């Protein structure tokens, strides 16, 4: 028997055997695997449903507590009371409040540095414009119109 014919015969026998086993398994309704799998699936589904209900209950409780906190902060006249929802711990923990103050100070310092940088850029641009106007006086009128337009647009903001 040649090699190709032998391989085809082996493959055909394997397919027949697999088909026979699959058909026998499907026909066997007394197999103990199905009820165990079904029981496990029901158990998993019940646990998932219980966890989902617990999450919904806890979410509702958290929303109620947040609304209560917002109401109390608003009564006290607190500015930006929504901010305190994410930082509620700082309301009763001094160390957390110190940390928040530090973060705010760092943020203000960065803003100051950015403003200073922008002011330096503005001054540098003004110096460059004056230098160019001195160098090319014939474009002074057009340059002044452009600067006036720029000031008009940016003074509204």
Secondary structure as UniProt FT lines:
FT   HELIX           3..27
FT   TURN            29..30
FT   HELIX           32..75
FT   TURN            76..77
FT   TURN            79..80
FT   HELIX           81..85
FT   TURN            86..87
FT   HELIX           88..91
FT   HELIX           94..135
FT   HELIX           137..139
FT   HELIX           140..155
//
